[in-house]
């Protein structure tokens, strides 16, 4: 037990060095000094940005200090348990260390996420690509995988749009994910995902390769992206998803096309046409923000072309069920042999590696 406590102390020390606790405290003091100035709110947008930064800096510092305090309490309890040979206290120490491990890992993830939208909710969209019915079935498998991951991570999820395939699976789906750092944790999943398996839809039992694209975009405030009404083509149609007889008889589903970029979003799982429209606008705003971020390095036409190529050579991750069992991320080279657990939502190894790769690239 002494060894485990020492290990935690060293890990917390490295974590503190990584987030530069002293610099964080100094930044908090500087922001507090700015907010105390009489003219602080003269520029409302700048003031709100600083207020959000201060709130986030305080939260990060409090999170780190809480971990340090918890470890100190455990150390005191362990010393007492050792002196008095108290077995119950020793068991309590073991349990508290296990709990601390979970808190530490989640905090470490969040400390790697420093982007302006990382703490936000997000939309996760899945589109079937090359592979026909197999690709549509693969898209549905991915939807289940991400839903299971979010459940285990403590995120709330809601399917806001889903288009079923003709024979099986789904052509596309959009999942709204709510929870702190939902976008930051899931943003690295954007890309093409490849499946290799014996097709359940092939009578000859041949091996098939299927593709599906995943796109993760952050939920952003209304004022963050300006959407002009004249730039939109809004269409209504009958919902093809669940919702009961009333939704099937009325054109409650909404499709919005953003003319300048060609982005198309649909929403059909809400109870009314108005609710579907508001959710679709929310998704459009998120995708426009993501596009604006990407425009810094590529033209819009290039981005749209890249997203359209949901096929061989563009995958970020391969899931092989036959002739062997392996999931491999082609960006980080991380491999996991237990494919069943990955498809059941155990994708933390890939998320960790992608986040840490990004952190190393910054240093």
N, C-alpha and C positions, 0 to 999 in steps of 0.2 A: 504493500500500500504506500509506503514511503516513496518508492520509485514512481508510482503513478502520480502522486502529488507533486514530486519534483518535475516530472514531465509536463504537467499542466502549468506549473510556474514558468517553465522555459517557453512553453507555447504562448502563454499570455504576454511574456516579455517580448517575444518576436512579433506578436500581434500589435503591441503598443508601439514598437519601433516602425512597423509597417504603416500604421495610420498616423505616426508622428504626433503623439499625444501632446507634447509641449507646444508644437505649432498649432494644434487644434485649439488648445486653451487660449493661445495668443490671438487667434482669429476670432474666437468668441468675444474676447475683451474688446477687440477693434470694432466688431460689428455692434456690440452694445454701446460703445462710445459714439458711433455714427447715429444710432437710433435715438440717442439722448440729445442730439442737436436740434435746435428749434426748426430748422428748414428741412428736416429729414424727409417729410412727406410732400415736399414741393414737386418732386418728380415721382409720381405715384407708382409707375411701373418699376423704376429702379428701386424704390423703397420696398415694394412687395417682394422683389427678387432677393433683396438683402434680408428681409424678414424671414423668408423661406429658408435661406441659407443658414441663418442663425438658429432657426428651429431644428434644422437637420444636424448642424454641428453639435448643438446641445444634446440632441438625442443620441448621437454617436458616442459622445464623451460619457454620457450617463450609462449607456449600454456597456462600454468598456469598464467603467468604474464599478458597475454592478457585478461584473464577472470577477474582478479583482477582490471585491468585498466577499463574494461567495466563496472564493478559494481560501481567503484568510479565515473565514468562519469554519470551513472544513478542516483546515490545518489545526485550529484550536481544538476542535472536537476530537481529532485524531490523537492529539497529544494527551487529552484527558482519557480517551478510551485505552490508550497504551499504558498509561500510568495505573489505571484502575482495573485493567484487564477486563473491560466491559464489552462483552460480545455483541450486545444489542447496539451499542454505540458504534462498534466497528461496522456492523451491517448498515447502520444509518449512513456512515461515511461512504461506504461502497455505493449506496443508492444515490447519495447526493453527488458523488463524482460522476456517476452515469448520467444524471440529469444535467450536470454542468457540461459534460461532453456535448450533449445535444444543443445546449444554449451557445456553446462556444462555436460549434460548426455553423450554426445559422448566423451568428454575429460575424464570423469570418467571411461568409458569403456576402453579407450586406456591406461590410467594410471594403470589399472589392468593387462595389457598385457606386460610382461617383458621378454618373451621368445625370443631367438635369431631369430626365424622365424615368430614371431607374426605379424610384419609389412608387411609380404610378401603377394603376390597373392597366390591363391590356386586352387587345383582341388577338386571338390566335386563329388564323384561317388555314384550312386545308383544302387543296384542290387535287383531284386525281389527274394523273398525267398519262404517259404512254403505258399501255398494257391492258386496255379494254376493261372487261369486267374484273379482272384480277386487280387492276389499279384502283378501281372503285372500292373493291373489298379491302385493299391495302389502306386507302384513305380512311375507311371506317375503323380499321384496326388502330391507326394513328390517333384518331379522335378518342378512342377508348384509352389508349396509352397516356395521352396528355390529361384526360379527365381523371384517371387514377393517380397520376403524379400530383395533380393539383389537390386532390383529396388528401393525400398523405402529407403534402406541404402546408396544409391548412388554408388553402385558397378556396374561395367560392367560385363556382362555375355555372354558366348558363348558356345553352345553345340559342343563339339569336337568329341563325339562319342555317338551313340544311336542305340540300337538294338530293333526293335519293337516286341511286342508279337504276337502270332499267331492269336488270336481273338481280343484282345484289349490291351491297355497299352503298357508298355515297359519291356523287360527283363533286360535291363541295360542302363545306360546313364552316361556320364561324362561331368560335367559342369566346364568350366574354369571361375574363378571369379577374376576379377582384381579390385584392390582398396587398399588403405592403411589400414592395419590391417584386410584384408579379412580373412587370415588364423587364426589369433588370435581370431577373433569374431566367426568364424564358427567351429573351431576345436572341440568344445564340442558337436557338432552334430553327431560325429562319434559313431556308434552303431546300434543296431537293433530297428526299429520302428514298432509298432504293431497297426493294425487297426481292430476294431470290428464294424460291420455294417450288415444291411440286404443286402445280395448280389444282385446287379442288374443283375447278370448272372445266378441266381437260379430261375427257374420257380416256385418253391415252396415257394419262399420268406423267406428262412431260414436265420438265423444269421450266418455269417462267420467270421473267424479270419484270417487275412493275415499279412505277415511279409515282410519287406524290410530292407536291410542293407545300411547304409550311411557311407562312408569313406571320410574323409577330409585330404588332404596332402598338405604341403606347396610347392610352386615353389621355387627351390633352384638354386644357381649359378652352372654353368657347372663344375667348379673345386671342388665343395663341395662333390660330390660322383663320384668315379672312376668307369666307366662302360667300361669293356673290350669287344671289338668286338667279340672275340671268345666265350664269354659267352652268346651270343645272337642267337636266332633262329628267323629270320625275314621272314614272309610269307606275300603274297599279295593275295587279293581276291576282288571280285566286291562289291562295296558299296551297302548296303541294305537301306541306308537312302536317304534323299533328295540330290539333286545335279545335276539333269537333266540327259538327255539321254547319254551325253558323259561319265559321271561318271559310269553309269550302264554298258556300253559296255567295259570299260577298268578296269583293276584290280588296282584301285587307293587306295583302303583301305589297311591298314597295320596292321598286328598282330605281336607283338614282345614278345617272351618268354625269360625270364631271367633264364638260366639253373640253376645257383647255388641256387636260392630261389624258382623257380617255378612260379614267378610272371608273369602274362600274361596281356598285355595292348593292346588295339586296338584303332585305330583312322581311321575314314572314312568320316568325314564331311568337310575335306579340299578339295581344288580344284585339287591337284596333289598328286601323290604317294610320292614325295619327301617331300611335306609339311606335309602329314600325318605321314611320318616316323619321321620327326623332332619333331612334336607334341607328338607322341608316346614316343619318347626318353625322352622328357621333363616330361611326366607323370610318366614314369618308374623311372626317377631320383628322383622325388618327393616321390614315394612310397618306394623306397629303403632308402631314408633318414628317412622316418617315421619308417621303419622296424628297421633301425639301432638304432633309439631312443628307440624303444620298446625292443630291444634285451638286454638292460641293466637290465630288470627285468624278461624277459621270453625268452625261446628258440624260434627259427624260427618256428619249427614244431608246437609248442603250439599256437603261434600267428595265423598261417594259419588255424589251427583247430578251433580256436575261431571264426575267421571271417567266416568260413564255416557253423557255426551253426546259420543260420538265421531263428530261430523258437522260440517256447515257452520257457520262462525261461531266455532268454538272452536279452530281450528288455530293452532299456533305457527309452523309453517313450511309452505310450499307448494313442491312439486316439479312444475314444468310441463314436459312433454315435447312437447305439442302445444297450440296452433298455433305456439308458439315454445319456446325452451330457456332455462329460468331456474329457479333455486332461490332463494327469498326467505324470510328469517326475519322474521316480522311483529313481533317484539319489538324487534329491533335495527336493522331495515331493511337488513341486510347481504344483498347479492345476489351470486350466482355463476352465470355463464353456462354453465360446463362441467358439465352435469348428470351426464354419465357418470362424471367423476372424483369427484363428490360421492357417487354411489351406489356407487362403489368404495371409499368410506371416507374421502375427503378432506373431513372436516367441521371441521377446525381453525378456519377463518375464523369459523364460527358460534359455536364454543365460546369463542374468544378474545373476540369481541364481547360475548357474554353475561356472561362473567366480568368484563370491564372495565366493563361497564355497572353490575354489582353493586358493584364497587369505587368507582365515582364516586358511587353512591347513598349509600355509607357516609361519604364525605368532605363 
